[in-house]
Amino acid sequence: MTATPAPPRIEHDADDAPRTPPEPERLWRSLVGELLRDARTDRGETLVETARRAGVSPQYLSEMERGRKEASSEMLAAVSGALDLTLLDLTLGVAGRLAIGSAEPVRAPAPLRAATMRRSSTQPARGRAAVYALAA
């Protein structure tokens, strides 16, 4: 009987060491919810007040804020509008939170808010208590 040869040994460099997987990205709905809650609380409003103006139930708004609902663009527009935010404000705010990899509220300092809020002459100006955009 002949001996079976041993399988060849493969030498591994330190670079080939197992890597820990990166943390998963935050879900869009979670970041949108955090941003909506930040905007609402900055205005000193209750869920009921904001929900009434947006035309949604307080329960639904609560689920949006907690990242439990994958809200439609119509719902996002309604709630954003009730908070004097545009969908662009919302999108930039979420992008900023994703870019810095943080769940912390991203609020521009006061001087940057005014610069960020400038609109072209074709767009109507809308007042906002805070801008939820990129903090860079």
Secondary structure as UniProt FT lines:
FT   HELIX           14..16
FT   HELIX           28..42
FT   TURN            43..44
FT   HELIX           47..54
FT   HELIX           58..65
FT   TURN            66..67
FT   HELIX           73..82
FT   TURN            83..84
FT   HELIX           87..100
FT   HELIX           110..117
FT   TURN            121..122
//
